[in-house]
Amino acid sequence: MRSALFTVALALAPGILGMQLLPCGALSEDMRLGGDAKQYVLACQLFVGAGRRLEIAAGTTVFALAS
């Protein structure tokens, strides 16, 4: 179980470090990673269902946190 301090740090760290936090759950629309933001944080499961597209541009880094 995560502590409250860890949860706060997790919420603040991506913005401080210039990373973008990815959404949790199923994508509701197509998503492209890259462009201005080159680093992303995956803090939970992200599902790309049928009919959805997740494009990751070359040079993009996705960091995943252990559960």
Residue pairs with C-beta under 8 A, 6 or more apart in sequence:
2 10
10 43
10 65
11 21
13 19
13 41
14 20
14 21
14 41
17 39
18 37
18 39
19 37
19 39
19 40
19 41
19 63
20 37
20 39
20 40
20 41
21 40
21 41
21 43
22 33
22 40
22 41
22 42
22 43
22 46
22 62
23 46
24 43
24 44
24 45
24 46
25 44
25 45
25 46
25 47
26 47
26 48
26 49
26 52
27 46
27 47
27 48
27 49
27 52
27 54
29 52
30 52
30 53
30 54
30 55
31 52
31 53
31 54
31 55
32 54
32 55
32 56
32 57
33 40
33 54
33 55
33 56
33 57
33 60
33 62
34 55
34 56
34 57
34 58
34 59
34 60
35 57
38 59
38 60
38 61
39 60
39 61
39 62
39 63
40 60
40 61
40 62
40 63
41 62
41 63
41 64
41 65
42 62
42 63
42 64
42 65
43 65
44 67
46 54
48 54
56 62
